[in-house]
Amino acid sequence: MKARSMLAMMFTAVLSATAAAQEGKAPAADGAKPIAIEGKDGKSIEAEVLSADEDSVKIRRADGKEFDLPFARLSDAGTAAVRKVLAEKEAEIARLKAEEEEDKKPGVRAKVPEDPKSPEEITEKVVVKKGETVIARFAEAPDGLARPRVVKEAPEDRPYLKVEFKDGDPLIAAITTTSPKTLKVRCLSRNKGETTYNVITILPLKTSVPGFESWSDPIEELVFFDFAFME
């Protein structure tokens, strides 16, 4: 009974944190993945852990059916598997919340080499491959944007950069930023089948005004860096 109570408390804690995340207090963790949950009868079910209350956990099977599974029906192995999921979710929520809090602090732009030859030389960067759409949020520094972090959705309360690298002839990158000032960004590119990178020019990016760049070269990867405010 004691173990069951502790397990229910862990579920409750994770659910509360997730609810807070969805309200904007911290980003929500990634979606659940199926795990094997063993019952006291020795049979296992592959399912995603969705939510829980004091007495049961809501799961979703591969066929999409959702139902409540009482904690009392879990074996020790099943309980351990659920505890592992809870611990991972709790750690992920804590990590995302810490990142969110860190982004609220003023940033300091990392030093960038004058003529970098590869992404490995650059500490703060946003990498976009052909066909991808990437959104990165930033902390604001006195002279630009710092600490880029790739996110799933554009934040409402942080400066961000969104790049849609569209496949086609020519290749087109649609770039949008909510930087508080016009942004001057540098960029490396890598062509198909090559391992070396070239420096390419990106036009200044005005706040909330989409910018477009196009190339006839077979570029497969763009690496944006050095997010500086223009005077």
Secondary structure, DSSP 8 states (H G I E B T S, - for coil): -HHHHHHHHHHHHHHHHHHHHHTTSS--------EEEEBTTS-EEEEEEEEE-SSEEEEEETTS-EEEEEGGGB-HHHHHHHHHHHHHHHHHHHHHHHHHHHHHS--------SS--SGGG-SSEEEEETT-EEEEEEEEETTEEEEEEEESS--SSS-EEEEEEE-SSSEEEEEEE--SS-EEEEEEEEETT----EEEE---B-TT--EEEEESS-EEEEEEEEEEE--
